[in-house]
Amino acid sequence: MPIPRLFFRILPAAQGEWLCPDNIVQRGPLPELANQSGNARLILVAPSETVTLHQIPLPARNRALWARAVPYALEDQLIDDIETLHFAMAHTPDGNRLPVATLDHVVLRDWLETCAQAGLAPTAVIPDALLLPWQEGDWSVLVENGRAVVRTGCWAGFALERESLNLFLEQALAEAGDAQPQRLRIWGSPPPERIASSITWQVEEGLGEPLQLFMAGYQPATILNLLQGPYSRQTQWKRRLRPWRAAAILAGVWLLLQGTALVYEHQQLRREQVALGVQMEEVYKIAVPGATRIVNPKVQLETRLDELTPTDQRSGAFLELLYQGGQPLADFPDIALRSLSYREGQLDLALEGGNPATLDQLRQRLEQQPGIQAEMRTTQREGRLESRVTLKKAAS
């Protein structure tokens, strides 16, 4: 859904008039407009008495060079110092000529300051002469409240006091030469005298309010928005954000440092995870001798324990026997556990190492364990002692 446009004008004493969505013109304090505007795009209709419209030969093909070249191209045609003037250009050239509008910086700043104090932020400021309905072969004239607005071309027009209208029209027609219009379209009270008998006068009816007329004449392709350069919305936002630039830089640096620290911490945790994985594989290899395929040591070890846990209470308790036999064995570091097996309530441990004295002590410790029967047999092979321990639950 397109965003609606709301046309308004600034009146004396911080008053204004605006065109409501129901096409009714309302007048009142400008802050009242701010309360009604909602999300509409505000278009300030500027009085053309303060704006001068020009068309100059295209200064360059590169638009980036226009802003620097235009002031010097118009310098000889302007009375005021170019440093005091604001230059606004059409978005696209008209053939080989570039439409340009000039006005005093102070005037434009006053308009924008008045809007800001009322809580208004216009998206465009357009001279009212370029908002009059116009077509090739016509000149358009609006007469209202002691002033007259004239549009003599797609990018040309002026505004002046009502009393001077006939004089300026005579002069403009004389300067037009062969390019004189075929018809003058008049809105409002027509001049009391006919300017030239060869030109048709047509008094238009309807669209009684100027703002209604301006909205009807709004053509995006022929709009010259004065909010350019230092007054563009992008520039205004940059100006408002400038005081926060240092804080934003510091915040960015802090976020960068935080991000770097998080990346380093993540890498450190990743390395620790890899190291723990290696350790878990070693533990699994010790617990399950002969294992060749290790994918997830933790899950695989839990699965093996589940397989070894007896489900029939009559067949014995593997974990109890493993606990009872493992406690004494932990106190003899020179005796190594090579393998174990469990079947039908009997746990067999294959041991290696030690000497007759330590093996005898281990046997005594096992026999002293409550609730189990222990048998131990020892043989010698290639100079090392090998023992086999059988553990069963004692008869109750």
Stockholm file with secondary structure:
# STOCKHOLM 1.0

chainA/1-396         MPIPRLFFRILPAAQGEWLCPDNIVQRGPLPELANQSGNARLILVAPSETVTLHQIPLPARNRALWARAVPYALEDQLIDDIETLHFAMAHTPDGNRLPVATLDHVVLRDWLETCAQAGLAPTAVIPDALLLPWQEGDWSVLVENGRAVVRTGCWAGFALERESLNLFLEQALAEAGDAQPQRLRIWGSPPPERIASSITWQVEEGLGEPLQLFMAGYQPATILNLLQGPYSRQTQWKRRLRPWRAAAILAGVWLLLQGTALVYEHQQLRREQVALGVQMEEVYKIAVPGATRIVNPKVQLETRLDELTPTDQRSGAFLELLYQGGQPLADFPDIALRSLSYREGQLDLALEGGNPATLDQLRQRLEQQPGIQAEMRTTQREGRLESRVTLKKAAS
#=GR chainA/1-396 SS CCCCEEEEEEETTTEEEEECTTSCEEEEEHHHHHHHCTTCEEEEEECGGGCEEEEEECCCSCGGGHHHHHHHHHGGGCSSCGGGEEEEECSSCBTTEEEEEEEEHHHHHHHHHHHHHTTCCCSEEEEGGGGSCCCTTEEEEEEETTEEEEECSSSCEEEEEGGGHHHHHHHHHHHHGGGCCSEEEEESSCCSSCSCTTSEEEECCSCCSHHHHHHHHCCGGGCCCSCCGGGSHHHHHHHHHGGGHHHHHHHHHHHHHHHHHHHHHHHHHHHHHHHHHHHHHHHHHHHSTTCCCCSCHHHHHHHHHHHHSCSCGGGCCHHHHHHHHHHHHTTCTTEEEEEEEEETTEEEEEEEECCHHHHHHHHHHHHHSTTEEEEEEEEEETTEEEEEEEEEECCC
#=GC SS_cons         CCCCEEEEEEETTTEEEEECTTSCEEEEEHHHHHHHCTTCEEEEEECGGGCEEEEEECCCSCGGGHHHHHHHHHGGGCSSCGGGEEEEECSSCBTTEEEEEEEEHHHHHHHHHHHHHTTCCCSEEEEGGGGSCCCTTEEEEEEETTEEEEECSSSCEEEEEGGGHHHHHHHHHHHHGGGCCSEEEEESSCCSSCSCTTSEEEECCSCCSHHHHHHHHCCGGGCCCSCCGGGSHHHHHHHHHGGGHHHHHHHHHHHHHHHHHHHHHHHHHHHHHHHHHHHHHHHHHHHSTTCCCCSCHHHHHHHHHHHHSCSCGGGCCHHHHHHHHHHHHTTCTTEEEEEEEEETTEEEEEEEECCHHHHHHHHHHHHHSTTEEEEEEEEEETTEEEEEEEEEECCC
//
